[in-house]
Amino acid sequence: MTLNPQFVTDKKGRKMAVQLSVKEYEYLIEELEMKEDIALYEKIKADKKENYEPLTEYLKKSQLLIFVFLTGDIFVSAISIL
């Protein structure tokens, strides 16, 4: 996405504030949140004290079967033991 910021300046022409469209603002917030999520994932993954396991492996070991259905706007999930 290309950002088109508009600057608010004082009487001397110094930039004092920035205006963005709501769409641009939401895009920036989403990008920042995604970067934060990736950084947190990398930190946890690098931490040797953390004991994590990919979801698919956990489900295989615990013999859980997850059914997920999407019906219109209603999200329904069910978990059953094999």
PDB file of N, CA, C and O in Angstrom:
ATOM      1  N   MET A   1       0.848  -1.164   0.000  1.00  0.00           N
ATOM      2  CA  MET A   1       0.000   0.000   0.000  1.00  0.00           C
ATOM      3  C   MET A   1       0.902   1.238   0.000  1.00  0.00           C
ATOM      4  O   MET A   1       1.900   1.286   0.719  1.00  0.00           O
ATOM      5  N   THR A   2       0.556   2.195  -0.779  1.00  0.00           N
ATOM      6  CA  THR A   2       1.269   3.462  -0.802  1.00  0.00           C
ATOM      7  C   THR A   2       0.589   4.427   0.164  1.00  0.00           C
ATOM      8  O   THR A   2      -0.617   4.662   0.091  1.00  0.00           O
ATOM      9  N   LEU A   3       1.393   4.979   1.069  1.00  0.00           N
ATOM     10  CA  LEU A   3       0.859   5.936   2.032  1.00  0.00           C
ATOM     11  C   LEU A   3       0.931   7.340   1.444  1.00  0.00           C
ATOM     12  O   LEU A   3       1.889   7.690   0.755  1.00  0.00           O
ATOM     13  N   ASN A   4      -0.078   8.124   1.722  1.00  0.00           N
ATOM     14  CA  ASN A   4      -0.138   9.517   1.272  1.00  0.00           C
ATOM     15  C   ASN A   4      -0.356  10.420   2.478  1.00  0.00           C
ATOM     16  O   ASN A   4      -1.446  10.959   2.669  1.00  0.00           O
ATOM     17  N   PRO A   5       0.696  10.586   3.300  1.00  0.00           N
ATOM     18  CA  PRO A   5       0.525  11.399   4.496  1.00  0.00           C
ATOM     19  C   PRO A   5       0.372  12.875   4.141  1.00  0.00           C
ATOM     20  O   PRO A   5       0.941  13.366   3.166  1.00  0.00           O
ATOM     21  N   GLN A   6      -0.402  13.553   4.951  1.00  0.00           N
ATOM     22  CA  GLN A   6      -0.530  15.000   4.837  1.00  0.00           C
ATOM     23  C   GLN A   6       0.040  15.579   6.128  1.00  0.00           C
ATOM     24  O   GLN A   6      -0.269  15.110   7.223  1.00  0.00           O
ATOM     25  N   PHE A   7       0.874  16.602   5.984  1.00  0.00           N
ATOM     26  CA  PHE A   7       1.540  17.183   7.142  1.00  0.00           C
ATOM     27  C   PHE A   7       0.866  18.474   7.562  1.00  0.00           C
ATOM     28  O   PHE A   7       0.487  19.300   6.731  1.00  0.00           O
ATOM     29  N   VAL A   8       0.725  18.630   8.865  1.00  0.00           N
ATOM     30  CA  VAL A   8       0.222  19.865   9.447  1.00  0.00           C
ATOM     31  C   VAL A   8       1.461  20.642   9.875  1.00  0.00           C
ATOM     32  O   VAL A   8       2.300  20.118  10.607  1.00  0.00           O
ATOM     33  N   THR A   9       1.577  21.871   9.430  1.00  0.00           N
ATOM     34  CA  THR A   9       2.759  22.666   9.746  1.00  0.00           C
ATOM     35  C   THR A   9       2.390  23.893  10.574  1.00  0.00           C
ATOM     36  O   THR A   9       1.245  24.346  10.581  1.00  0.00           O
ATOM     37  N   ASP A  10       3.393  24.411  11.267  1.00  0.00           N
ATOM     38  CA  ASP A  10       3.174  25.652  12.009  1.00  0.00           C
ATOM     39  C   ASP A  10       3.409  26.843  11.069  1.00  0.00           C
ATOM     40  O   ASP A  10       3.618  26.664   9.869  1.00  0.00           O
ATOM     41  N   LYS A  11       3.374  28.026  11.612  1.00  0.00           N
ATOM     42  CA  LYS A  11       3.518  29.236  10.797  1.00  0.00           C
ATOM     43  C   LYS A  11       4.876  29.336  10.118  1.00  0.00           C
ATOM     44  O   LYS A  11       5.016  30.015   9.101  1.00  0.00           O
ATOM     45  N   LYS A  12       5.880  28.661  10.679  1.00  0.00           N
ATOM     46  CA  LYS A  12       7.217  28.697  10.094  1.00  0.00           C
ATOM     47  C   LYS A  12       7.448  27.546   9.111  1.00  0.00           C
ATOM     48  O   LYS A  12       8.542  27.402   8.565  1.00  0.00           O
ATOM     49  N   GLY A  13       6.432  26.742   8.892  1.00  0.00           N
ATOM     50  CA  GLY A  13       6.539  25.635   7.947  1.00  0.00           C
ATOM     51  C   GLY A  13       7.109  24.349   8.526  1.00  0.00           C
ATOM     52  O   GLY A  13       7.378  23.406   7.781  1.00  0.00           O
ATOM     53  N   ARG A  14       7.297  24.293   9.839  1.00  0.00           N
ATOM     54  CA  ARG A  14       7.808  23.081  10.481  1.00  0.00           C
ATOM     55  C   ARG A  14       6.680  22.061  10.633  1.00  0.00           C
ATOM     56  O   ARG A  14       5.564  22.399  11.026  1.00  0.00           O
ATOM     57  N   LYS A  15       6.994  20.827  10.316  1.00  0.00           N
ATOM     58  CA  LYS A  15       5.989  19.766  10.436  1.00  0.00           C
ATOM     59  C   LYS A  15       5.676  19.513  11.905  1.00  0.00           C
ATOM     60  O   LYS A  15       6.573  19.278  12.715  1.00  0.00           O
ATOM     61  N   MET A  16       4.399  19.564  12.228  1.00  0.00           N
ATOM     62  CA  MET A  16       3.952  19.391  13.610  1.00  0.00           C
ATOM     63  C   MET A  16       3.127  18.116  13.812  1.00  0.00           C
ATOM     64  O   MET A  16       3.091  17.568  14.914  1.00  0.00           O
ATOM     65  N   ALA A  17       2.472  17.648  12.759  1.00  0.00           N
ATOM     66  CA  ALA A  17       1.599  16.477  12.871  1.00  0.00           C
ATOM     67  C   ALA A  17       1.458  15.837  11.491  1.00  0.00           C
ATOM     68  O   ALA A  17       1.787  16.437  10.468  1.00  0.00           O
ATOM     69  N   VAL A  18       0.962  14.607  11.498  1.00  0.00           N
ATOM     70  CA  VAL A  18       0.732  13.862  10.261  1.00  0.00           C
ATOM     71  C   VAL A  18      -0.714  13.390  10.242  1.00  0.00           C
ATOM     72  O   VAL A  18      -1.240  12.936  11.259  1.00  0.00           O
ATOM     73  N   GLN A  19      -1.348  13.495   9.096  1.00  0.00           N
ATOM     74  CA  GLN A  19      -2.703  12.983   8.915  1.00  0.00           C
ATOM     75  C   GLN A  19      -2.657  11.837   7.912  1.00  0.00           C
ATOM     76  O   GLN A  19      -2.023  11.932   6.861  1.00  0.00           O
ATOM     77  N   LEU A  20      -3.343  10.756   8.262  1.00  0.00           N
ATOM     78  CA  LEU A  20      -3.473   9.595   7.378  1.00  0.00           C
ATOM     79  C   LEU A  20      -4.949   9.279   7.235  1.00  0.00           C
ATOM     80  O   LEU A  20      -5.755   9.616   8.102  1.00  0.00           O
ATOM     81  N   SER A  21      -5.292   8.632   6.142  1.00  0.00           N
ATOM     82  CA  SER A  21      -6.667   8.157   6.011  1.00  0.00           C
ATOM     83  C   SER A  21      -6.868   7.007   6.998  1.00  0.00           C
ATOM     84  O   SER A  21      -5.897   6.412   7.465  1.00  0.00           O
ATOM     85  N   VAL A  22      -8.097   6.701   7.307  1.00  0.00           N
ATOM     86  CA  VAL A  22      -8.397   5.588   8.220  1.00  0.00           C
ATOM     87  C   VAL A  22      -7.848   4.291   7.634  1.00  0.00           C
ATOM     88  O   VAL A  22      -7.300   3.467   8.367  1.00  0.00           O
ATOM     89  N   LYS A  23      -7.985   4.104   6.350  1.00  0.00           N
ATOM     90  CA  LYS A  23      -7.494   2.901   5.680  1.00  0.00           C
ATOM     91  C   LYS A  23      -5.971   2.778   5.839  1.00  0.00           C
ATOM     92  O   LYS A  23      -5.462   1.693   6.120  1.00  0.00           O
ATOM     93  N   GLU A  24      -5.251   3.883   5.661  1.00  0.00           N
ATOM     94  CA  GLU A  24      -3.800   3.873   5.813  1.00  0.00           C
ATOM     95  C   GLU A  24      -3.409   3.591   7.260  1.00  0.00           C
ATOM     96  O   GLU A  24      -2.490   2.816   7.524  1.00  0.00           O
ATOM     97  N   TYR A  25      -4.117   4.228   8.197  1.00  0.00           N
ATOM     98  CA  TYR A  25      -3.853   4.025   9.618  1.00  0.00           C
ATOM     99  C   TYR A  25      -4.057   2.551  10.001  1.00  0.00           C
ATOM    100  O   TYR A  25      -3.204   1.956  10.660  1.00  0.00           O
ATOM    101  N   GLU A  26      -5.176   1.973   9.592  1.00  0.00           N
ATOM    102  CA  GLU A  26      -5.467   0.575   9.913  1.00  0.00           C
ATOM    103  C   GLU A  26      -4.430  -0.354   9.304  1.00  0.00           C
ATOM    104  O   GLU A  26      -4.045  -1.349   9.919  1.00  0.00           O
ATOM    105  N   TYR A  27      -3.978  -0.035   8.100  1.00  0.00           N
ATOM    106  CA  TYR A  27      -2.937  -0.831   7.444  1.00  0.00           C
ATOM    107  C   TYR A  27      -1.651  -0.796   8.276  1.00  0.00           C
ATOM    108  O   TYR A  27      -1.037  -1.838   8.508  1.00  0.00           O
ATOM    109  N   LEU A  28      -1.242   0.391   8.725  1.00  0.00           N
ATOM    110  CA  LEU A  28      -0.024   0.509   9.531  1.00  0.00           C
ATOM    111  C   LEU A  28      -0.140  -0.258  10.845  1.00  0.00           C
ATOM    112  O   LEU A  28       0.802  -0.938  11.253  1.00  0.00           O
ATOM    113  N   ILE A  29      -1.287  -0.153  11.506  1.00  0.00           N
ATOM    114  CA  ILE A  29      -1.502  -0.873  12.766  1.00  0.00           C
ATOM    115  C   ILE A  29      -1.423  -2.382  12.537  1.00  0.00           C
ATOM    116  O   ILE A  29      -0.799  -3.096  13.322  1.00  0.00           O
ATOM    117  N   GLU A  30      -2.049  -2.868  11.472  1.00  0.00           N
ATOM    118  CA  GLU A  30      -2.023  -4.295  11.159  1.00  0.00           C
ATOM    119  C   GLU A  30      -0.596  -4.774  10.891  1.00  0.00           C
ATOM    120  O   GLU A  30      -0.197  -5.843  11.352  1.00  0.00           O
ATOM    121  N   GLU A  31       0.164  -3.982  10.149  1.00  0.00           N
ATOM    122  CA  GLU A  31       1.555  -4.329   9.858  1.00  0.00           C
ATOM    123  C   GLU A  31       2.386  -4.376  11.142  1.00  0.00           C
ATOM    124  O   GLU A  31       3.184  -5.296  11.323  1.00  0.00           O
ATOM    125  N   LEU A  32       2.213  -3.410  12.022  1.00  0.00           N
ATOM    126  CA  LEU A  32       2.948  -3.391  13.280  1.00  0.00           C
ATOM    127  C   LEU A  32       2.605  -4.592  14.148  1.00  0.00           C
ATOM    128  O   LEU A  32       3.489  -5.208  14.743  1.00  0.00           O
ATOM    129  N   GLU A  33       1.323  -4.922  14.219  1.00  0.00           N
ATOM    130  CA  GLU A  33       0.902  -6.081  15.017  1.00  0.00           C
ATOM    131  C   GLU A  33       1.486  -7.368  14.454  1.00  0.00           C
ATOM    132  O   GLU A  33       1.889  -8.252  15.211  1.00  0.00           O
ATOM    133  N   MET A  34       1.534  -7.477  13.134  1.00  0.00           N
ATOM    134  CA  MET A  34       2.097  -8.670  12.509  1.00  0.00           C
ATOM    135  C   MET A  34       3.591  -8.782  12.824  1.00  0.00           C
ATOM    136  O   MET A  34       4.082  -9.870  13.124  1.00  0.00           O
ATOM    137  N   LYS A  35       4.307  -7.671  12.758  1.00  0.00           N
ATOM    138  CA  LYS A  35       5.740  -7.674  13.082  1.00  0.00           C
ATOM    139  C   LYS A  35       5.967  -8.025  14.547  1.00  0.00           C
ATOM    140  O   LYS A  35       6.913  -8.744  14.868  1.00  0.00           O
ATOM    141  N   GLU A  36       5.122  -7.531  15.430  1.00  0.00           N
ATOM    142  CA  GLU A  36       5.231  -7.873  16.846  1.00  0.00           C
ATOM    143  C   GLU A  36       5.004  -9.366  17.060  1.00  0.00           C
ATOM    144  O   GLU A  36       5.721  -9.999  17.835  1.00  0.00           O
ATOM    145  N   ASP A  37       4.011  -9.930  16.378  1.00  0.00           N
ATOM    146  CA  ASP A  37       3.721 -11.362  16.497  1.00  0.00           C
ATOM    147  C   ASP A  37       4.907 -12.195  16.019  1.00  0.00           C
ATOM    148  O   ASP A  37       5.274 -13.180  16.660  1.00  0.00           O
ATOM    149  N   ILE A  38       5.502 -11.805  14.902  1.00  0.00           N
ATOM    150  CA  ILE A  38       6.650 -12.543  14.353  1.00  0.00           C
ATOM    151  C   ILE A  38       7.831 -12.454  15.313  1.00  0.00           C
ATOM    152  O   ILE A  38       8.506 -13.454  15.559  1.00  0.00           O
ATOM    153  N   ALA A  39       8.086 -11.259  15.858  1.00  0.00           N
ATOM    154  CA  ALA A  39       9.196 -11.078  16.794  1.00  0.00           C
ATOM    155  C   ALA A  39       8.994 -11.926  18.046  1.00  0.00           C
ATOM    156  O   ALA A  39       9.945 -12.531  18.541  1.00  0.00           O
ATOM    157  N   LEU A  40       7.769 -11.977  18.562  1.00  0.00           N
ATOM    158  CA  LEU A  40       7.481 -12.782  19.745  1.00  0.00           C
ATOM    159  C   LEU A  40       7.664 -14.269  19.439  1.00  0.00           C
ATOM    160  O   LEU A  40       8.223 -15.007  20.250  1.00  0.00           O
ATOM    161  N   TYR A  41       7.198 -14.704  18.281  1.00  0.00           N
ATOM    162  CA  TYR A  41       7.368 -16.106  17.876  1.00  0.00           C
ATOM    163  C   TYR A  41       8.849 -16.465  17.806  1.00  0.00           C
ATOM    164  O   TYR A  41       9.266 -17.508  18.311  1.00  0.00           O
ATOM    165  N   GLU A  42       9.642 -15.594  17.177  1.00  0.00           N
ATOM    166  CA  GLU A  42      11.079 -15.854  17.049  1.00  0.00           C
ATOM    167  C   GLU A  42      11.754 -15.898  18.416  1.00  0.00           C
ATOM    168  O   GLU A  42      12.636 -16.726  18.645  1.00  0.00           O
ATOM    169  N   LYS A  43      11.348 -15.013  19.324  1.00  0.00           N
ATOM    170  CA  LYS A  43      11.922 -14.993  20.668  1.00  0.00           C
ATOM    171  C   LYS A  43      11.618 -16.291  21.406  1.00  0.00           C
ATOM    172  O   LYS A  43      12.507 -16.881  22.020  1.00  0.00           O
ATOM    173  N   ILE A  44      10.374 -16.732  21.350  1.00  0.00           N
ATOM    174  CA  ILE A  44       9.984 -17.973  22.032  1.00  0.00           C
ATOM    175  C   ILE A  44      10.679 -19.172  21.407  1.00  0.00           C
ATOM    176  O   ILE A  44      11.138 -20.070  22.112  1.00  0.00           O
ATOM    177  N   LYS A  45      10.752 -19.182  20.094  1.00  0.00           N
ATOM    178  CA  LYS A  45      11.391 -20.289  19.389  1.00  0.00           C
ATOM    179  C   LYS A  45      12.875 -20.389  19.736  1.00  0.00           C
ATOM    180  O   LYS A  45      13.415 -21.491  19.832  1.00  0.00           O
ATOM    181  N   ALA A  46      13.536 -19.251  19.924  1.00  0.00           N
ATOM    182  CA  ALA A  46      14.963 -19.227  20.238  1.00  0.00           C
ATOM    183  C   ALA A  46      15.250 -19.555  21.698  1.00  0.00           C
ATOM    184  O   ALA A  46      16.372 -19.930  22.037  1.00  0.00           O
ATOM    185  N   ASP A  47      14.253 -19.418  22.564  1.00  0.00           N
ATOM    186  CA  ASP A  47      14.427 -19.669  23.990  1.00  0.00           C
ATOM    187  C   ASP A  47      14.516 -21.169  24.228  1.00  0.00           C
ATOM    188  O   ASP A  47      13.544 -21.899  24.035  1.00  0.00           O
ATOM    189  N   LYS A  48      15.684 -21.614  24.648  1.00  0.00           N
ATOM    190  CA  LYS A  48      15.909 -23.054  24.846  1.00  0.00           C
ATOM    191  C   LYS A  48      15.120 -23.608  26.029  1.00  0.00           C
ATOM    192  O   LYS A  48      14.907 -24.817  26.117  1.00  0.00           O
ATOM    193  N   LYS A  49      14.683 -22.730  26.945  1.00  0.00           N
ATOM    194  CA  LYS A  49      13.898 -23.179  28.094  1.00  0.00           C
ATOM    195  C   LYS A  49      12.463 -23.493  27.706  1.00  0.00           C
ATOM    196  O   LYS A  49      11.793 -24.287  28.367  1.00  0.00           O
ATOM    197  N   GLU A  50      11.991 -22.866  26.628  1.00  0.00           N
ATOM    198  CA  GLU A  50      10.612 -23.100  26.186  1.00  0.00           C
ATOM    199  C   GLU A  50      10.502 -24.472  25.547  1.00  0.00           C
ATOM    200  O   GLU A  50      11.348 -24.863  24.744  1.00  0.00           O
ATOM    201  N   ASN A  51       9.479 -25.183  25.900  1.00  0.00           N
ATOM    202  CA  ASN A  51       9.224 -26.490  25.326  1.00  0.00           C
ATOM    203  C   ASN A  51       7.972 -26.371  24.467  1.00  0.00           C
ATOM    204  O   ASN A  51       6.851 -26.465  24.966  1.00  0.00           O
ATOM    205  N   TYR A  52       8.176 -26.165  23.182  1.00  0.00           N
ATOM    206  CA  TYR A  52       7.019 -26.031  22.297  1.00  0.00           C
ATOM    207  C   TYR A  52       7.007 -27.167  21.297  1.00  0.00           C
ATOM    208  O   TYR A  52       8.028 -27.797  21.017  1.00  0.00           O
ATOM    209  N   GLU A  53       5.844 -27.404  20.779  1.00  0.00           N
ATOM    210  CA  GLU A  53       5.648 -28.494  19.828  1.00  0.00           C
ATOM    211  C   GLU A  53       4.653 -28.010  18.767  1.00  0.00           C
ATOM    212  O   GLU A  53       3.641 -27.397  19.105  1.00  0.00           O
ATOM    213  N   PRO A  54       4.933 -28.279  17.499  1.00  0.00           N
ATOM    214  CA  PRO A  54       3.965 -27.885  16.470  1.00  0.00           C
ATOM    215  C   PRO A  54       2.596 -28.498  16.746  1.00  0.00           C
ATOM    216  O   PRO A  54       2.505 -29.626  17.231  1.00  0.00           O
ATOM    217  N   LEU A  55       1.541 -27.766  16.442  1.00  0.00           N
ATOM    218  CA  LEU A  55       0.176 -28.206  16.713  1.00  0.00           C
ATOM    219  C   LEU A  55      -0.115 -29.561  16.086  1.00  0.00           C
ATOM    220  O   LEU A  55      -0.740 -30.416  16.714  1.00  0.00           O
ATOM    221  N   THR A  56       0.332 -29.761  14.858  1.00  0.00           N
ATOM    222  CA  THR A  56       0.047 -31.039  14.182  1.00  0.00           C
ATOM    223  C   THR A  56       0.656 -32.214  14.939  1.00  0.00           C
ATOM    224  O   THR A  56       0.039 -33.276  15.032  1.00  0.00           O
ATOM    225  N   GLU A  57       1.865 -32.034  15.483  1.00  0.00           N
ATOM    226  CA  GLU A  57       2.492 -33.113  16.244  1.00  0.00           C
ATOM    227  C   GLU A  57       1.749 -33.363  17.563  1.00  0.00           C
ATOM    228  O   GLU A  57       1.553 -34.509  17.969  1.00  0.00           O
ATOM    229  N   TYR A  58       1.344 -32.281  18.218  1.00  0.00           N
ATOM    230  CA  TYR A  58       0.581 -32.424  19.463  1.00  0.00           C
ATOM    231  C   TYR A  58      -0.710 -33.187  19.223  1.00  0.00           C
ATOM    232  O   TYR A  58      -1.074 -34.067  20.004  1.00  0.00           O
ATOM    233  N   LEU A  59      -1.394 -32.853  18.154  1.00  0.00           N
ATOM    234  CA  LEU A  59      -2.661 -33.524  17.865  1.00  0.00           C
ATOM    235  C   LEU A  59      -2.446 -34.999  17.554  1.00  0.00           C
ATOM    236  O   LEU A  59      -3.255 -35.838  17.951  1.00  0.00           O
ATOM    237  N   LYS A  60      -1.369 -35.324  16.849  1.00  0.00           N
ATOM    238  CA  LYS A  60      -1.078 -36.731  16.555  1.00  0.00           C
ATOM    239  C   LYS A  60      -0.814 -37.509  17.842  1.00  0.00           C
ATOM    240  O   LYS A  60      -1.336 -38.607  18.034  1.00  0.00           O
ATOM    241  N   LYS A  61       0.004 -36.927  18.722  1.00  0.00           N
ATOM    242  CA  LYS A  61       0.357 -37.603  19.972  1.00  0.00           C
ATOM    243  C   LYS A  61      -0.832 -37.754  20.906  1.00  0.00           C
ATOM    244  O   LYS A  61      -0.997 -38.792  21.547  1.00  0.00           O
ATOM    245  N   SER A  62      -1.642 -36.742  20.982  1.00  0.00           N
ATOM    246  CA  SER A  62      -2.759 -36.785  21.924  1.00  0.00           C
ATOM    247  C   SER A  62      -4.004 -37.416  21.318  1.00  0.00           C
ATOM    248  O   SER A  62      -5.027 -37.533  21.993  1.00  0.00           O
ATOM    249  N   GLN A  63      -3.934 -37.816  20.079  1.00  0.00           N
ATOM    250  CA  GLN A  63      -5.025 -38.467  19.362  1.00  0.00           C
ATOM    251  C   GLN A  63      -6.314 -37.650  19.408  1.00  0.00           C
ATOM    252  O   GLN A  63      -7.406 -38.190  19.590  1.00  0.00           O
ATOM    253  N   LEU A  64      -6.165 -36.366  19.243  1.00  0.00           N
ATOM    254  CA  LEU A  64      -7.336 -35.494  19.174  1.00  0.00           C
ATOM    255  C   LEU A  64      -7.683 -35.253  17.721  1.00  0.00           C
ATOM    256  O   LEU A  64      -6.802 -35.120  16.871  1.00  0.00           O
ATOM    257  N   LEU A  65      -8.935 -35.200  17.451  1.00  0.00           N
ATOM    258  CA  LEU A  65      -9.405 -34.887  16.121  1.00  0.00           C
ATOM    259  C   LEU A  65     -10.261 -33.645  16.230  1.00  0.00           C
ATOM    260  O   LEU A  65     -11.200 -33.602  17.025  1.00  0.00           O
ATOM    261  N   ILE A  66      -9.953 -32.654  15.454  1.00  0.00           N
ATOM    262  CA  ILE A  66     -10.691 -31.401  15.517  1.00  0.00           C
ATOM    263  C   ILE A  66     -11.500 -31.226  14.245  1.00  0.00           C
ATOM    264  O   ILE A  66     -10.974 -31.309  13.135  1.00  0.00           O
ATOM    265  N   PHE A  67     -12.778 -30.985  14.428  1.00  0.00           N
ATOM    266  CA  PHE A  67     -13.664 -30.690  13.311  1.00  0.00           C
ATOM    267  C   PHE A  67     -14.000 -29.205  13.372  1.00  0.00           C
ATOM    268  O   PHE A  67     -14.400 -28.693  14.417  1.00  0.00           O
ATOM    269  N   VAL A  68     -13.840 -28.545  12.284  1.00  0.00           N
ATOM    270  CA  VAL A  68     -14.153 -27.125  12.250  1.00  0.00           C
ATOM    271  C   VAL A  68     -15.135 -26.883  11.116  1.00  0.00           C
ATOM    272  O   VAL A  68     -14.926 -27.314   9.982  1.00  0.00           O
ATOM    273  N   PHE A  69     -16.198 -26.189  11.449  1.00  0.00           N
ATOM    274  CA  PHE A  69     -17.227 -25.888  10.467  1.00  0.00           C
ATOM    275  C   PHE A  69     -17.434 -24.381  10.411  1.00  0.00           C
ATOM    276  O   PHE A  69     -17.380 -23.698  11.434  1.00  0.00           O
ATOM    277  N   LEU A  70     -17.666 -23.883   9.239  1.00  0.00           N
ATOM    278  CA  LEU A  70     -17.967 -22.469   9.090  1.00  0.00           C
ATOM    279  C   LEU A  70     -19.332 -22.382   8.434  1.00  0.00           C
ATOM    280  O   LEU A  70     -19.493 -22.730   7.264  1.00  0.00           O
ATOM    281  N   THR A  71     -20.311 -21.918   9.190  1.00  0.00           N
ATOM    282  CA  THR A  71     -21.674 -21.826   8.695  1.00  0.00           C
ATOM    283  C   THR A  71     -22.097 -20.370   8.712  1.00  0.00           C
ATOM    284  O   THR A  71     -22.397 -19.822   9.773  1.00  0.00           O
ATOM    285  N   GLY A  72     -22.124 -19.742   7.553  1.00  0.00           N
ATOM    286  CA  GLY A  72     -22.476 -18.324   7.510  1.00  0.00           C
ATOM    287  C   GLY A  72     -21.505 -17.523   8.346  1.00  0.00           C
ATOM    288  O   GLY A  72     -20.294 -17.587   8.134  1.00  0.00           O
ATOM    289  N   ASP A  73     -22.029 -16.772   9.293  1.00  0.00           N
ATOM    290  CA  ASP A  73     -21.196 -15.980  10.184  1.00  0.00           C
ATOM    291  C   ASP A  73     -20.934 -16.687  11.502  1.00  0.00           C
ATOM    292  O   ASP A  73     -20.291 -16.127  12.390  1.00  0.00           O
ATOM    293  N   ILE A  74     -21.425 -17.909  11.635  1.00  0.00           N
ATOM    294  CA  ILE A  74     -21.301 -18.631  12.896  1.00  0.00           C
ATOM    295  C   ILE A  74     -20.165 -19.634  12.784  1.00  0.00           C
ATOM    296  O   ILE A  74     -20.155 -20.489  11.898  1.00  0.00           O
ATOM    297  N   PHE A  75     -19.216 -19.515  13.693  1.00  0.00           N
ATOM    298  CA  PHE A  75     -18.061 -20.412  13.714  1.00  0.00           C
ATOM    299  C   PHE A  75     -18.308 -21.482  14.772  1.00  0.00           C
ATOM    300  O   PHE A  75     -18.505 -21.167  15.946  1.00  0.00           O
ATOM    301  N   VAL A  76     -18.298 -22.733  14.359  1.00  0.00           N
ATOM    302  CA  VAL A  76     -18.562 -23.845  15.283  1.00  0.00           C
ATOM    303  C   VAL A  76     -17.376 -24.788  15.236  1.00  0.00           C
ATOM    304  O   VAL A  76     -16.922 -25.152  14.151  1.00  0.00           O
ATOM    305  N   SER A  77     -16.870 -25.187  16.379  1.00  0.00           N
ATOM    306  CA  SER A  77     -15.794 -26.167  16.384  1.00  0.00           C
ATOM    307  C   SER A  77     -16.121 -27.263  17.392  1.00  0.00           C
ATOM    308  O   SER A  77     -16.789 -27.019  18.396  1.00  0.00           O
ATOM    309  N   ALA A  78     -15.652 -28.445  17.117  1.00  0.00           N
ATOM    310  CA  ALA A  78     -15.893 -29.560  18.021  1.00  0.00           C
ATOM    311  C   ALA A  78     -14.614 -30.374  18.133  1.00  0.00           C
ATOM    312  O   ALA A  78     -13.921 -30.572  17.135  1.00  0.00           O
ATOM    313  N   ILE A  79     -14.291 -30.846  19.322  1.00  0.00           N
ATOM    314  CA  ILE A  79     -13.119 -31.662  19.536  1.00  0.00           C
ATOM    315  C   ILE A  79     -13.599 -33.023  20.046  1.00  0.00           C
ATOM    316  O   ILE A  79     -14.423 -33.108  20.956  1.00  0.00           O
ATOM    317  N   SER A  80     -13.064 -34.081  19.441  1.00  0.00           N
ATOM    318  CA  SER A  80     -13.428 -35.409  19.925  1.00  0.00           C
ATOM    319  C   SER A  80     -12.189 -36.251  20.055  1.00  0.00           C
ATOM    320  O   SER A  80     -11.207 -36.033  19.346  1.00  0.00           O
ATOM    321  N   ILE A  81     -12.224 -37.216  20.959  1.00  0.00           N
ATOM    322  CA  ILE A  81     -11.101 -38.114  21.182  1.00  0.00           C
ATOM    323  C   ILE A  81     -11.317 -39.343  20.311  1.00  0.00           C
ATOM    324  O   ILE A  81     -12.407 -39.913  20.268  1.00  0.00           O
ATOM    325  N   LEU A  82     -10.253 -39.740  19.616  1.00  0.00           N
ATOM    326  CA  LEU A  82     -10.349 -40.923  18.742  1.00  0.00           C
ATOM    327  C   LEU A  82     -10.363 -42.185  19.559  1.00  0.00           C
ATOM    328  O   LEU A  82     -10.439 -43.280  19.003  1.00  0.00           O
TER     329      LEU A  82
END
